[in-house]
Amino acid sequence: MKMISEEYIRLTEEYSWKLDVVATAILEEKTKKQLVEGGINIMLANALHNLYKDNEITEQGLESGLKSLPDYLSEKVREDLQTDCLNLIAFAEPISFVLSP
């Protein structure tokens, strides 16, 4: 991947500790950089899900964003949106109307 900017972040002891705890839950060894990148992907997935659900982005915008995520995350967003849609239908109030002659 092409690097377009180089930025550094400072972490408090607390956030460094949190990354260490997260790292212990992952089988392969991960650097803090890899953990932060994974966290950004998760945040993007959540943002895309919420923006699309709230009609703040189009399907084209959603698909564009999903392309930048790892396959497993983009699939999860698609599945969650599909579940949201099914739940919306299942819990919708029945619409009744009377046809007049």
MODELLER restraints for C-alpha pairs under 7 A, 6 or more apart:
rsr = mdl.restraints
at = mdl.atoms
rsr.add(forms.Gaussian(group=physical.xy_distance, feature=features.Distance(at['CA:19:A'], at['CA:32:A']), mean=6.68, stdev=0.5))
rsr.add(forms.Gaussian(group=physical.xy_distance, feature=features.Distance(at['CA:23:A'], at['CA:30:A']), mean=6.37, stdev=0.5))
rsr.add(forms.Gaussian(group=physical.xy_distance, feature=features.Distance(at['CA:41:A'], at['CA:69:A']), mean=6.28, stdev=0.5))
rsr.add(forms.Gaussian(group=physical.xy_distance, feature=features.Distance(at['CA:45:A'], at['CA:73:A']), mean=6.76, stdev=0.5))
rsr.add(forms.Gaussian(group=physical.xy_distance, feature=features.Distance(at['CA:45:A'], at['CA:77:A']), mean=6.43, stdev=0.5))
rsr.add(forms.Gaussian(group=physical.xy_distance, feature=features.Distance(at['CA:48:A'], at['CA:62:A']), mean=6.18, stdev=0.5))
rsr.add(forms.Gaussian(group=physical.xy_distance, feature=features.Distance(at['CA:48:A'], at['CA:65:A']), mean=6.97, stdev=0.5))
rsr.add(forms.Gaussian(group=physical.xy_distance, feature=features.Distance(at['CA:49:A'], at['CA:77:A']), mean=6.06, stdev=0.5))
rsr.add(forms.Gaussian(group=physical.xy_distance, feature=features.Distance(at['CA:49:A'], at['CA:81:A']), mean=6.79, stdev=0.5))
rsr.add(forms.Gaussian(group=physical.xy_distance, feature=features.Distance(at['CA:51:A'], at['CA:57:A']), mean=5.77, stdev=0.5))
rsr.add(forms.Gaussian(group=physical.xy_distance, feature=features.Distance(at['CA:52:A'], at['CA:58:A']), mean=6.67, stdev=0.5))
rsr.add(forms.Gaussian(group=physical.xy_distance, feature=features.Distance(at['CA:52:A'], at['CA:62:A']), mean=6.58, stdev=0.5))
rsr.add(forms.Gaussian(group=physical.xy_distance, feature=features.Distance(at['CA:66:A'], at['CA:74:A']), mean=5.23, stdev=0.5))
